[in-house]
Structure formats: structure tokens, C-alpha cells
Amino acid sequence: MNAALTPQQALGRAVAERRRTLGLTQEELALRAELHQRWISNVETGRRNPSYSSLRRLARGLTMRTSELVRLAEESDTTSGDG
């Protein structure tokens, strides 16, 4: 039985999955989003809780709308537990 993800972990999972789908490294995503690679890594591992403005930049770097990224995170959150 898997424990439910925290919102930060669900967002991180969504970011990492989308980044891999696009064939990007963390460094490439960081350049596209004008963010630091270490920050991207911390988001993907659930150690960062991005501000709205950073979330928008991150979504832009992933070539998607912010609302789409949030939806992916919410879907990841609901499929992670036994729910």
C-alpha cells in the first residue's frame, strides 16, 4: 500500500514526468524556464514549494499552461495512494 503524496511531491512527480516526456534534462528545463537546475531538482524531489510566478515559469519551460501542470500534479496525487 502506497502512502499518499504530499502536494509538493505530486507536483515534483508531474514536473519530472513532463520533463522526461519532452526529452529534457533538468539543466535544459532550467534554461528554458529561466530557473536554476538545483531548484528544478528540489521541486522534482518535493523539497521546494514554488511560488505562483515560479510555477508559471516552470510550466512555460515545460510548454504547457500552469493549469495543465497543476492538473497533472493533482492526477498524480490521486493515483499515488490507495484511493
C-alpha positions in Angstrom: 0.0 0.0 0.0 1.5 3.4 -1.0 1.2 6.4 1.2 -0.4 9.5 -0.5 2.0 12.0 -1.9 2.3 15.5 -0.4 1.2 18.3 -2.8 4.9 19.1 -3.3 5.8 15.5 -4.1 2.8 15.3 -6.5 3.9 18.5 -8.3 7.5 17.2 -8.4 6.4 13.9 -10.0 4.3 15.8 -12.6 7.3 18.1 -13.5 9.7 15.2 -13.8 7.3 13.1 -15.9 6.6 16.0 -18.3 10.3 16.9 -18.5 11.2 13.3 -19.4 8.3 13.2 -22.0 9.8 16.2 -23.6 13.3 14.6 -23.6 14.8 17.4 -21.5 17.4 17.3 -18.8 17.0 19.3 -15.6 19.6 21.8 -16.9 17.7 22.2 -20.2 14.5 22.8 -18.4 16.2 25.3 -16.1 17.5 27.2 -19.1 14.0 27.2 -20.8 12.3 28.3 -17.6 15.0 30.8 -16.5 15.4 28.9 -13.2 18.3 27.1 -11.6 18.9 23.4 -12.2 19.2 22.9 -8.4 15.8 24.5 -7.9 14.3 22.2 -10.6 15.9 19.2 -8.8 14.4 20.3 -5.5 10.9 20.8 -7.0 11.1 17.3 -8.6 12.0 15.7 -5.2 9.3 17.6 -3.3 11.7 19.7 -1.3 10.5 23.0 -2.8 7.1 24.6 -2.8 7.3 27.1 -5.7 5.6 30.5 -5.8 3.0 31.1 -8.4 5.3 33.1 -10.5 7.9 30.3 -10.4 5.2 27.8 -11.2 4.2 29.8 -14.3 7.9 29.9 -15.5 8.2 26.2 -14.9 5.1 25.5 -16.8 6.2 27.7 -19.7 9.5 25.8 -19.8 7.5 22.6 -20.0 5.5 24.0 -22.9 2.2 23.9 -21.1 -0.2 26.1 -19.2 0.1 26.5 -15.5 -3.4 25.0 -15.1 -2.3 21.9 -17.0 0.7 21.4 -14.8 -1.5 21.7 -11.7 -3.9 19.2 -13.2 -1.1 16.7 -13.8 0.0 17.1 -10.2 -3.5 16.6 -8.9 -3.9 13.5 -11.0 -0.5 12.2 -9.8 -1.6 12.8 -6.2 -4.9 10.9 -6.6 -3.2 7.9 -8.3 -0.4 7.5 -5.8 -2.4 6.3 -2.8 -4.8 3.5 -2.4 -7.7 5.9 -3.1 
